[in-house]
């Protein structure tokens, strides 16, 4: 009798152990695709990526929320506002978006630390709109190793789109080299630029535009760079650089910069009487009416730049733009409804469209593959978004702008870059 009980207990324990092992084996199947198996009722088990449950998708973001480049935090706020709007209207394929963002203060070392926290600890499904070229560069190898989708990152550096990287899809802003070449073409052909001063942020971002100008001037007879002067994104006193520019007597200045140094440079030039000069600033440093406040309205007047998004004040009949304005005002009543806030909202629209195209089987591979179905898609605030296996730019059209009477106005129709041929075509 005692032997029988022991045998029964042994068998019961053995069956329990087998059951636990079996359950453990069905629970998880992690691999290079960041995927886990899940059982959904009577449905066949399917793989979904990390950060995805039946009712939630975790999305990560890194960018400066404090410090001298905190203006870029509007990108986070724009995306957050759009995701709130989406969630309140049913989410994406039945799932709510959980947006997790950290402040890296535009410091690459902090970016790397926080990237690992988002991916390894928070287990986000993908990253959206990460700000800062040197920051993105610092974490690039880690993101590639992990294979996590990097969507519409907020840098226009060539290294992330050309040649295409499997897990990098698009930029929320125009490619720096392409944008700079278009601005240079306009400066030479429309404004008669001959003697160019090149001021650039001395980091990975600034060097993109620097190299584009250096290469571009070779295509124009009689055009030369008369002075080059670097600076740091944290510099507040640019008087020595302004003096150097003044001594070279250029007719055009190209400033490859984030907003604060761009404003400080023009203030320094204005202070020493350098006013009648063409002043071009890359869009990440100038496509926002807040620059009139940073530099001073009189100082910023006349500045040239470029843009991929319409200004709400010039798109009052556009329902999509007005939806953004109304919703963003509700979520962030003290922030501007233009510029970088629109970038975040538009990037979020591209992200959500890709989620919807992917459907329920939300693996990284399926999600990334869905981008190849974007063919000049016009469902976002952007004029058009295109992807293909050979084209990971996403955005390929921009138009020139100028600061006039406290507003940044479009002065040309869009110019479109063809990644396959390298040609730039202007709209009629």
VOPAGU-2260 file (C-alpha; in pm, 1 decimal, decimal comma):
REM VOPAGU-2260
SITE   aa  ch    i         X         Y         Z
SITE  UNK   A    0       0,0       0,0       0,0
SITE  UNK   A    1     281,6     239,5      87,5
SITE  UNK   A    2     468,1     145,1    -228,5
SITE  UNK   A    3     155,4     215,1    -432,8
SITE  UNK   A    4     118,5     564,9    -291,6
SITE  UNK   A    5     482,0     645,4    -359,7
SITE  UNK   A    6     441,6     527,1    -716,1
SITE  UNK   A    7     131,4     742,0    -762,9
SITE  UNK   A    8     310,4    1048,1    -623,8
SITE  UNK   A    9     612,2     978,7    -845,9
SITE  UNK   A   10     399,9     951,4   -1156,7
SITE  UNK   A   11     201,2    1264,0   -1067,4
SITE  UNK   A   12     520,7    1458,9   -1009,4
SITE  UNK   A   13     666,6    1335,6   -1336,4
SITE  UNK   A   14     356,2    1438,0   -1530,3
SITE  UNK   A   15     358,0    1780,5   -1362,6
SITE  UNK   A   16     722,7    1832,7   -1456,5
SITE  UNK   A   17     655,2    1732,9   -1816,0
SITE  UNK   A   18     360,9    1972,2   -1824,7
SITE  UNK   A   19     569,4    2260,1   -1694,3
SITE  UNK   A   20     841,8    2197,5   -1948,7
SITE  UNK   A   21     585,9    2182,1   -2227,1
SITE  UNK   A   22     425,8    2507,7   -2115,9
SITE  UNK   A   23     762,6    2673,5   -2093,3
SITE  UNK   A   24     849,2    2559,3   -2444,0
SITE  UNK   A   25     532,3    2710,9   -2592,0
SITE  UNK   A   26     563,5    3042,7   -2411,8
SITE  UNK   A   27     865,7    3189,3   -2584,8
SITE  UNK   A   28    1064,0    3153,5   -2903,4
SITE  UNK   A   29    1298,7    3450,8   -2922,4
SITE  UNK   A   30    1529,0    3495,0   -3217,6
SITE  UNK   A   31    1694,8    3748,4   -3444,8
SITE  UNK   A   32    1349,8    3878,3   -3535,0
SITE  UNK   A   33    1281,8    3977,4   -3174,4
SITE  UNK   A   34     978,8    3747,8   -3187,0
SITE  UNK   A   35     779,1    3559,8   -2924,6
SITE  UNK   A   36     519,7    3290,8   -2988,3
SITE  UNK   A   37     177,6    3352,5   -2840,1
SITE  UNK   A   38    -148,8    3161,7   -2825,7
SITE  UNK   A   39    -453,9    3377,6   -2903,0
SITE  UNK   A   40    -764,2    3181,7   -2808,3
SITE  UNK   A   41    -825,7    2908,7   -3063,9
SITE  UNK   A   42    -607,9    3081,9   -3323,1
SITE  UNK   A   43    -293,1    2916,6   -3447,3
SITE  UNK   A   44      15,7    3027,5   -3255,1
SITE  UNK   A   45     198,7    3301,4   -3443,5
SITE  UNK   A   46     513,7    3498,3   -3385,3
SITE  UNK   A   47     507,5    3861,9   -3282,8
SITE  UNK   A   48     800,1    4086,3   -3201,1
SITE  UNK   A   49     900,5    4205,9   -2857,2
SITE  UNK   A   50     696,3    4493,6   -2726,1
SITE  UNK   A   51     376,1    4357,8   -2881,1
SITE  UNK   A   52      83,1    4207,3   -2691,0
SITE  UNK   A   53    -278,9    4149,4   -2786,4
SITE  UNK   A   54    -364,3    4506,5   -2686,6
SITE  UNK   A   55     -40,1    4709,4   -2684,7
SITE  UNK   A   56     260,5    4812,0   -2894,7
SITE  UNK   A   57     558,7    4974,3   -2723,7
SITE  UNK   A   58     739,0    5244,0   -2925,1
SITE  UNK   A   59    1060,9    5414,7   -2813,9
SITE  UNK   A   60    1210,2    5758,7   -2879,1
SITE  UNK   A   61    1533,7    5934,8   -2784,3
SITE  UNK   A   62    1604,9    6305,2   -2812,9
SITE  UNK   A   63    1693,5    6619,5   -2614,9
SITE  UNK   A   64    1415,8    6726,4   -2379,5
SITE  UNK   A   65    1642,6    6967,1   -2190,9
SITE  UNK   A   66    1959,0    7161,1   -2271,7
SITE  UNK   A   67    2058,5    7394,3   -2557,7
SITE  UNK   A   68    1891,7    7180,7   -2828,5
SITE  UNK   A   69    1567,3    7117,5   -2638,6
SITE  UNK   A   70    1369,5    7273,0   -2924,0
SITE  UNK   A   71    1388,6    6927,4   -3084,8
SITE  UNK   A   72    1168,7    6792,4   -2806,7
SITE  UNK   A   73     881,4    6918,9   -3020,3
SITE  UNK   A   74     939,7    6607,4   -3234,1
SITE  UNK   A   75     858,5    6386,8   -2936,8
SITE  UNK   A   76     557,3    6597,8   -2848,4
SITE  UNK   A   77     424,2    6584,7   -3203,6
SITE  UNK   A   78     450,2    6206,4   -3218,4
SITE  UNK   A   79     300,0    6173,3   -2870,5
SITE  UNK   A   80       3,8    6388,7   -2969,8
SITE  UNK   A   81     -61,5    6181,8   -3281,5
SITE  UNK   A   82     -39,6    5853,2   -3090,8
SITE  UNK   A   83    -287,1    5984,6   -2833,3
SITE  UNK   A   84    -523,1    6072,4   -3117,2
SITE  UNK   A   85    -482,9    5723,9   -3267,7
SITE  UNK   A   86    -535,9    5551,0   -2932,4
SITE  UNK   A   87    -852,0    5747,8   -2861,7
SITE  UNK   A   88    -986,1    5634,1   -3198,3
SITE  UNK   A   89    -937,7    5262,7   -3145,4
SITE  UNK   A   90    -561,9    5221,8   -3179,1
SITE  UNK   A   91    -396,5    5024,2   -3457,6
SITE  UNK   A   92    -553,7    4690,8   -3548,8
SITE  UNK   A   93    -699,2    4676,0   -3198,0
SITE  UNK   A   94    -375,1    4763,0   -3020,6
SITE  UNK   A   95    -292,5    5079,0   -2824,5
SITE  UNK   A   96      43,6    5249,8   -2871,6
SITE  UNK   A   97     255,2    5300,9   -2560,4
SITE  UNK   A   98     512,4    5573,1   -2632,3
SITE  UNK   A   99     826,5    5565,1   -2414,8
SITE  UNK   A  100    1074,9    5852,5   -2450,3
SITE  UNK   A  101    1395,9    5948,2   -2268,8
SITE  UNK   A  102    1602,7    6266,2   -2260,3
SITE  UNK   A  103    1954,1    6212,9   -2399,5
SITE  UNK   A  104    2031,6    6588,7   -2401,0
SITE  UNK   A  105    2186,9    6556,9   -2750,0
SITE  UNK   A  106    2478,2    6365,2   -2593,2
SITE  UNK   A  107    2586,9    6047,0   -2777,7
SITE  UNK   A  108    2712,3    5871,7   -2464,0
SITE  UNK   A  109    2371,1    5909,5   -2299,8
SITE  UNK   A  110    2202,4    5797,4   -2619,7
SITE  UNK   A  111    2384,3    5463,8   -2615,0
SITE  UNK   A  112    2291,9    5400,5   -2251,2
SITE  UNK   A  113    1927,5    5486,5   -2302,2
SITE  UNK   A  114    1904,7    5292,7   -2628,1
SITE  UNK   A  115    1998,1    4977,1   -2438,4
SITE  UNK   A  116    1742,4    5057,6   -2170,7
SITE  UNK   A  117    1462,8    5099,2   -2426,0
SITE  UNK   A  118    1550,1    4787,4   -2624,0
SITE  UNK   A  119    1673,7    4546,5   -2356,0
SITE  UNK   A  120    1473,3    4656,6   -2051,7
SITE  UNK   A  121    1160,4    4829,9   -2179,9
SITE  UNK   A  122    1147,2    4586,2   -2474,1
SITE  UNK   A  123    1010,1    4835,7   -2724,4
SITE  UNK   A  124     891,0    4704,7   -3060,1
SITE  UNK   A  125    1057,2    4983,8   -3260,4
SITE  UNK   A  126    1211,7    5328,9   -3235,0
SITE  UNK   A  127    1061,5    5638,5   -3393,3
SITE  UNK   A  128    1209,6    5977,4   -3479,4
SITE  UNK   A  129    1531,4    5954,0   -3276,7
SITE  UNK   A  130    1699,3    6296,1   -3282,7
SITE  UNK   A  131    2064,3    6401,9   -3343,9
SITE  UNK   A  132    2305,2    6272,3   -3607,3
SITE  UNK   A  133    2605,4    6203,5   -3377,9
SITE  UNK   A  134    2369,1    6040,1   -3127,4
SITE  UNK   A  135    2218,6    5812,0   -3391,3
SITE  UNK   A  136    2566,0    5732,5   -3520,6
SITE  UNK   A  137    2688,6    5638,4   -3173,6
SITE  UNK   A  138    2409,4    5381,3   -3128,7
SITE  UNK   A  139    2393,6    5262,5   -3489,8
SITE  UNK   A  140    2597,7    4942,3   -3451,1
SITE  UNK   A  141    2392,9    4842,0   -3147,9
SITE  UNK   A  142    2063,2    4895,0   -3331,7
SITE  UNK   A  143    2189,1    4695,4   -3630,0
SITE  UNK   A  144    2306,2    4411,7   -3404,8
SITE  UNK   A  145    1965,1    4398,7   -3236,3
SITE  UNK   A  146    1776,7    4436,6   -3566,3
SITE  UNK   A  147    1518,4    4663,8   -3407,0
SITE  UNK   A  148    1321,6    4876,5   -3658,7
SITE  UNK   A  149    1449,7    5234,8   -3670,4
SITE  UNK   A  150    1172,1    5438,5   -3828,7
SITE  UNK   A  151    1187,9    5795,6   -3962,2
SITE  UNK   A  152    1488,3    5889,9   -3750,8
SITE  UNK   A  153    1535,6    6264,0   -3715,5
SITE  UNK   A  154    1862,0    6295,7   -3902,5
SITE  UNK   A  155    1924,8    6345,3   -4270,6
SITE  UNK   A  156    2267,4    6179,6   -4269,5
SITE  UNK   A  157    2355,1    5963,9   -4568,3
SITE  UNK   A  158    2495,8    5676,6   -4360,9
SITE  UNK   A  159    2148,7    5564,5   -4251,4
SITE  UNK   A  160    1988,7    5543,8   -4596,5
SITE  UNK   A  161    2263,5    5501,4   -4856,6
SITE  UNK   A  162    2338,3    5218,4   -4896,4
SITE  UNK   A  163    2007,4    5093,4   -4749,6
SITE  UNK   A  164    2017,9    4928,4   -4407,2
SITE  UNK   A  165    1764,6    4652,0   -4342,3
SITE  UNK   A  166    1624,6    4788,0   -4016,5
SITE  UNK   A  167    1643,4    5162,8   -4099,6
SITE  UNK   A  168    1342,3    5305,3   -4280,5
SITE  UNK   A  169    1336,0    5671,4   -4366,8
SITE  UNK   A  170    1418,6    6004,0   -4212,2
SITE  UNK   A  171    1167,1    6246,6   -4067,0
SITE  UNK   A  172    1364,8    6529,2   -4228,1
SITE  UNK   A  173    1519,1    6572,1   -4571,5
SITE  UNK   A  174    1857,0    6414,1   -4636,4
SITE  UNK   A  175    2120,1    6676,2   -4547,5
SITE  UNK   A  176    2332,0    6631,7   -4857,5
SITE  UNK   A  177    2037,8    6645,1   -5094,5
SITE  UNK   A  178    1884,9    6946,3   -4921,1
SITE  UNK   A  179    2215,4    7133,4   -4917,1
SITE  UNK   A  180    2277,4    7068,7   -5285,9
SITE  UNK   A  181    1930,9    7202,9   -5370,8
SITE  UNK   A  182    1992,9    7516,2   -5161,9
SITE  UNK   A  183    2332,4    7564,8   -5325,9
SITE  UNK   A  184    2177,9    7531,0   -5671,0
SITE  UNK   A  185    1919,8    7796,2   -5583,2
SITE  UNK   A  186    2182,7    8029,3   -5435,7
SITE  UNK   A  187    2396,5    8013,5   -5750,0
SITE  UNK   A  188    2127,1    8014,6   -6018,4
SITE  UNK   A  189    1870,9    8247,1   -5860,4
SITE  UNK   A  190    2078,2    8473,0   -5634,0
SITE  UNK   A  191    2405,0    8478,0   -5825,6
SITE  UNK   A  192    2619,5    8344,4   -5541,7
SITE  UNK   A  193    2992,7    8337,0   -5621,1
SITE  UNK   A  194    3184,8    8368,1   -5293,8
SITE  UNK   A  195    3061,5    8132,3   -5023,6
SITE  UNK   A  196    3137,5    8121,7   -4651,4
SITE  UNK   A  197    3085,3    7776,6   -4503,0
SITE  UNK   A  198    3008,3    7760,4   -4130,2
SITE  UNK   A  199    2939,9    7413,9   -3998,2
SITE  UNK   A  200    2868,8    7229,8   -3676,9
SITE  UNK   A  201    3178,5    7023,0   -3604,3
SITE  UNK   A  202    3012,5    6682,6   -3566,8
SITE  UNK   A  203    2869,8    6407,0   -3786,2
SITE  UNK   A  204    2564,3    6613,8   -3869,1
SITE  UNK   A  205    2751,7    6930,5   -3964,0
SITE  UNK   A  206    3003,6    6744,9   -4176,1
SITE  UNK   A  207    2725,6    6605,0   -4396,2
SITE  UNK   A  208    2629,4    6951,5   -4518,7
SITE  UNK   A  209    2992,3    7062,5   -4519,2
SITE  UNK   A  210    3087,7    6784,0   -4759,8
SITE  UNK   A  211    2782,7    6850,9   -4978,9
SITE  UNK   A  212    2881,4    7216,5   -5027,9
SITE  UNK   A  213    3246,3    7125,9   -5087,2
SITE  UNK   A  214    3145,0    6876,5   -5355,8
SITE  UNK   A  215    2867,6    7090,7   -5499,8
SITE  UNK   A  216    3065,6    7406,0   -5577,7
SITE  UNK   A  217    3274,1    7204,4   -5825,3
SITE  UNK   A  218    2969,4    7188,0   -6053,3
SITE  UNK   A  219    2947,7    7567,1   -6094,2
SITE  UNK   A  220    3197,2    7779,8   -6283,1
SITE  UNK   A  221    3330,1    8078,7   -6092,3
SITE  UNK   A  222    3188,5    7969,3   -5756,1
SITE  UNK   A  223    3429,9    7922,7   -5466,3
SITE  UNK   A  224    3439,7    7873,9   -5091,7
SITE  UNK   A  225    3628,3    8171,0   -4948,7
SITE  UNK   A  226    3625,6    8071,2   -4581,9
SITE  UNK   A  227    3541,7    7771,5   -4362,6
SITE  UNK   A  228    3472,3    7797,5   -3991,8
SITE  UNK   A  229    3356,3    7521,9   -3753,0
SITE  UNK   A  230    3173,0    7553,3   -3420,6
SITE  UNK   A  231    3008,7    7329,0   -3159,9
SITE  UNK   A  232    2635,9    7282,5   -3107,0
SITE  UNK   A  233    2681,7    7408,6   -2749,8
SITE  UNK   A  234    2864,0    7730,8   -2850,0
SITE  UNK   A  235    2682,4    8050,0   -2757,2
SITE  UNK   A  236    2950,0    8304,5   -2852,6
SITE  UNK   A  237    3022,1    8290,7   -3225,7
SITE  UNK   A  238    3178,6    8635,5   -3254,2
SITE  UNK   A  239    3519,6    8501,2   -3364,0
SITE  UNK   A  240    3358,7    8295,5   -3641,7
SITE  UNK   A  241    3156,7    8599,1   -3749,8
SITE  UNK   A  242    3473,1    8811,7   -3767,8
SITE  UNK   A  243    3641,4    8546,7   -3980,8
SITE  UNK   A  244    3346,8    8541,9   -4219,0
SITE  UNK   A  245    3339,1    8921,3   -4241,5
SITE  UNK   A  246    3708,1    8935,4   -4331,0
SITE  UNK   A  247    3655,9    8694,3   -4624,0
SITE  UNK   A  248    3386,2    8920,9   -4777,6
SITE  UNK   A  249    3151,1    8647,3   -4906,0
SITE  UNK   A  250    2820,1    8716,4   -5077,6
SITE  UNK   A  251    2657,3    8404,1   -4930,4
SITE  UNK   A  252    2683,8    8216,1   -4601,0
SITE  UNK   A  253    2590,7    7849,6   -4565,5
SITE  UNK   A  254    2523,0    7760,0   -4202,6
SITE  UNK   A  255    2496,6    7385,6   -4129,3
SITE  UNK   A  256    2361,4    7401,6   -3777,9
SITE  UNK   A  257    2097,2    7327,7   -3517,4
SITE  UNK   A  258    1876,3    7628,2   -3423,4
SITE  UNK   A  259    2064,1    7798,8   -3139,0
SITE  UNK   A  260    2403,4    7836,6   -3310,7
SITE  UNK   A  261    2227,0    7939,6   -3633,7
SITE  UNK   A  262    2053,1    8221,1   -3446,0
SITE  UNK   A  263    2368,8    8315,8   -3254,5
SITE  UNK   A  264    2577,8    8330,0   -3570,9
SITE  UNK   A  265    2339,0    8561,8   -3746,9
SITE  UNK   A  266    2319,2    8781,2   -3436,8
SITE  UNK   A  267    2699,3    8798,4   -3428,7
SITE  UNK   A  268    2713,9    8891,1   -3798,3
SITE  UNK   A  269    2437,8    9148,4   -3756,2
SITE  UNK   A  270    2620,4    9305,0   -3460,1
SITE  UNK   A  271    2931,1    9378,6   -3670,0
SITE  UNK   A  272    2729,4    9513,1   -3961,6
SITE  UNK   A  273    2721,0    9207,8   -4193,1
SITE  UNK   A  274    2361,9    9239,9   -4310,9
SITE  UNK   A  275    2343,4    9254,2   -4691,5
SITE  UNK   A  276    2433,7    8891,5   -4745,9
SITE  UNK   A  277    2251,8    8572,9   -4846,7
SITE  UNK   A  278    2218,9    8361,2   -4531,7
SITE  UNK   A  279    2126,8    7993,7   -4585,4
SITE  UNK   A  280    2060,1    7759,2   -4292,7
SITE  UNK   A  281    1981,5    7386,9   -4312,7
SITE  UNK   A  282    1618,4    7309,6   -4231,5
SITE  UNK   A  283    1688,5    7146,0   -3894,1
SITE  UNK   A  284    1828,1    7479,8   -3782,9
SITE  UNK   A  285    1582,0    7716,5   -3947,6
SITE  UNK   A  286    1244,7    7564,2   -4038,8
SITE  UNK   A  287    1062,3    7704,4   -3738,8
SITE  UNK   A  288     915,4    8047,7   -3669,5
SITE  UNK   A  289    1068,4    8027,0   -3321,0
SITE  UNK   A  290    1393,4    8141,7   -3482,5
SITE  UNK   A  291    1252,4    8494,8   -3502,9
SITE  UNK   A  292    1245,8    8490,1   -3123,1
SITE  UNK   A  293    1582,6    8317,9   -3080,6
SITE  UNK   A  294    1767,1    8555,3   -3314,4
SITE  UNK   A  295    1542,7    8861,2   -3304,9
SITE  UNK   A  296    1285,4    8940,9   -3571,5
SITE  UNK   A  297    1499,1    9195,8   -3753,9
SITE  UNK   A  298    1805,4    8972,1   -3741,5
SITE  UNK   A  299    1636,2    8658,7   -3874,0
SITE  UNK   A  300    1453,1    8840,7   -4153,3
SITE  UNK   A  301    1556,5    8722,5   -4499,9
SITE  UNK   A  302    1711,7    8391,3   -4392,7
SITE  UNK   A  303    1683,2    8115,4   -4653,2
SITE  UNK   A  304    1617,0    7751,2   -4573,9
SITE  UNK   A  305    1412,1    7452,7   -4692,8
SITE  UNK   A  306    1112,5    7248,1   -4576,1
SITE  UNK   A  307     924,1    6924,7   -4638,8
SITE  UNK   A  308     607,3    7022,8   -4451,4
SITE  UNK   A  309     358,6    7306,0   -4500,4
SITE  UNK   A  310     322,0    7582,1   -4244,2
SITE  UNK   A  311     -28,5    7577,5   -4089,4
SITE  UNK   A  312     -71,9    7949,2   -4158,9
SITE  UNK   A  313     -37,6    7876,9   -4532,0
SITE  UNK   A  314    -255,0    7561,1   -4525,2
SITE  UNK   A  315    -574,2    7672,4   -4356,1
SITE  UNK   A  316    -787,9    7480,4   -4605,7
SITE  UNK   A  317    -598,9    7153,1   -4551,7
SITE  UNK   A  318    -809,2    6929,4   -4322,8
SITE  UNK   A  319    -515,3    6709,7   -4221,5
SITE  UNK   A  320    -307,0    7010,8   -4120,5
SITE  UNK   A  321    -593,8    7160,1   -3922,8
SITE  UNK   A  322    -651,0    6826,9   -3746,0
SITE  UNK   A  323    -289,4    6838,2   -3635,4
SITE  UNK   A  324    -325,2    7201,1   -3518,9
SITE  UNK   A  325    -640,0    7135,1   -3317,6
SITE  UNK   A  326    -514,7    6816,1   -3156,2
SITE  UNK   A  327    -165,0    6942,6   -3076,9
SITE  UNK   A  328    -307,4    7258,9   -2919,0
SITE  UNK   A  329    -517,9    7035,6   -2695,9
SITE  UNK   A  330    -221,5    6826,4   -2581,0
SITE  UNK   A  331      45,7    7097,8   -2572,8
SITE  UNK   A  332    -126,0    7437,4   -2553,5
SITE  UNK   A  333     196,4    7625,4   -2478,2
SITE  UNK   A  334     396,9    7490,6   -2773,2
SITE  UNK   A  335     400,0    7603,3   -3139,0
SITE  UNK   A  336     187,4    7420,2   -3393,9
SITE  UNK   A  337     450,4    7424,4   -3663,9
SITE  UNK   A  338     804,7    7317,9   -3737,1
SITE  UNK   A  339     935,9    7025,2   -3537,6
SITE  UNK   A  340     601,3    6942,7   -3377,3
SITE  UNK   A  341     469,3    6875,6   -3729,3
SITE  UNK   A  342     772,9    6655,0   -3798,0
SITE  UNK   A  343     685,8    6432,0   -3502,6
SITE  UNK   A  344     319,1    6411,1   -3599,9
SITE  UNK   A  345     400,7    6328,0   -3963,3
SITE  UNK   A  346     658,4    6065,5   -3864,8
SITE  UNK   A  347     395,4    5909,0   -3641,0
SITE  UNK   A  348     155,3    5895,4   -3935,2
SITE  UNK   A  349     408,4    5702,8   -4144,3
SITE  UNK   A  350     471,6    5466,3   -3853,7
SITE  UNK   A  351     102,7    5394,3   -3798,0
SITE  UNK   A  352      39,9    5340,7   -4168,6
SITE  UNK   A  353     314,4    5076,8   -4173,8
SITE  UNK   A  354     158,3    4907,3   -3868,2
SITE  UNK   A  355    -179,6    4897,5   -4039,9
SITE  UNK   A  356     -27,3    4756,8   -4357,7
SITE  UNK   A  357     144,9    4483,6   -4155,4
SITE  UNK   A  358    -171,7    4359,4   -3984,4
SITE  UNK   A  359    -186,4    4122,3   -3687,3
SITE  UNK   A  360     126,2    3919,5   -3765,5
SITE  UNK   A  361     349,1    4191,4   -3626,4
SITE  UNK   A  362     704,4    4063,5   -3658,9
SITE  UNK   A  363     998,0    4288,6   -3734,9
SITE  UNK   A  364    1045,8    4130,9   -4076,7
SITE  UNK   A  365     680,8    4177,2   -4173,4
SITE  UNK   A  366     675,9    4532,4   -4042,7
SITE  UNK   A  367     989,4    4635,9   -4231,7
SITE  UNK   A  368     865,6    4469,7   -4549,5
SITE  UNK   A  369     543,1    4673,4   -4534,7
SITE  UNK   A  370     737,7    4993,0   -4609,6
SITE  UNK   A  371     806,1    4874,2   -4963,8
SITE  UNK   A  372     437,8    4929,4   -5044,0
SITE  UNK   A  373     473,8    5307,5   -4990,0
SITE  UNK   A  374     470,3    5465,6   -5336,3
SITE  UNK   A  375     450,1    5844,7   -5305,7
SITE  UNK   A  376     201,1    5788,4   -5023,2
SITE  UNK   A  377      22,0    6113,8   -4942,7
SITE  UNK   A  378    -168,9    6013,3   -4630,6
SITE  UNK   A  379      53,8    6214,8   -4397,6
SITE  UNK   A  380     145,7    6580,2   -4365,3
SITE  UNK   A  381     439,7    6511,2   -4595,5
SITE  UNK   A  382     383,8    6576,8   -4965,1
SITE  UNK   A  383     474,9    6216,6   -5045,5
SITE  UNK   A  384     654,8    5918,7   -4891,1
SITE  UNK   A  385     821,0    5643,5   -5094,9
SITE  UNK   A  386    1021,3    5333,8   -5010,4
SITE  UNK   A  387    1158,3    5036,5   -5200,2
SITE  UNK   A  388    1431,7    4778,3   -5139,5
SITE  UNK   A  389    1674,6    5025,5   -5300,0
SITE  UNK   A  390    1524,2    5345,1   -5154,3
SITE  UNK   A  391    1515,3    5389,7   -4777,9
SITE  UNK   A  392    1511,5    5770,5   -4792,9
SITE  UNK   A  393    1135,2    5796,9   -4746,0
SITE  UNK   A  394    1138,3    6172,0   -4809,5
SITE  UNK   A  395    1278,6    6292,2   -5141,4
SITE  UNK   A  396    1104,8    6627,5   -5198,8
SITE  UNK   A  397    1172,9    6971,0   -5048,4
SITE  UNK   A  398    1104,0    7335,6   -5126,2
SITE  UNK   A  399    1297,4    7654,1   -5050,3
SITE  UNK   A  400    1174,6    7897,9   -4785,2
SITE  UNK   A  401    1258,4    8248,1   -4665,0
SITE  UNK   A  402    1197,1    8434,0   -4340,3
SITE  UNK   A  403     963,7    8725,9   -4413,9
SITE  UNK   A  404     779,8    8955,9   -4171,2
SITE  UNK   A  405     791,0    8711,5   -3882,7
SITE  UNK   A  406     693,7    8409,5   -4093,2
SITE  UNK   A  407     876,9    8138,0   -4282,8
SITE  UNK   A  408     725,2    8131,4   -4631,3
SITE  UNK   A  409     770,5    7891,0   -4922,5
SITE  UNK   A  410     938,3    8062,1   -5218,6
SITE  UNK   A  411     962,7    7767,7   -5461,1
SITE  UNK   A  412     764,6    7461,4   -5557,4
SITE  UNK   A  413     903,2    7121,8   -5447,4
SITE  UNK   A  414    1227,4    6991,4   -5591,2
SITE  UNK   A  415    1249,2    6610,6   -5597,7
SITE  UNK   A  416    1560,9    6397,7   -5568,9
SITE  UNK   A  417    1577,6    6063,9   -5751,2
SITE  UNK   A  418    1787,4    5819,9   -5540,2
SITE  UNK   A  419    1839,8    5592,2   -5839,7
SITE  UNK   A  420    1994,1    5858,2   -6066,9
SITE  UNK   A  421    2097,9    6132,8   -5826,3
SITE  UNK   A  422    1908,9    6388,2   -6037,9
SITE  UNK   A  423    1713,5    6680,7   -5897,5
SITE  UNK   A  424    1392,7    6774,0   -6074,1
SITE  UNK   A  425    1198,7    7093,1   -6014,3
SITE  UNK   A  426     820,3    7109,8   -6024,0
SITE  UNK   A  427     670,3    7331,1   -6293,1
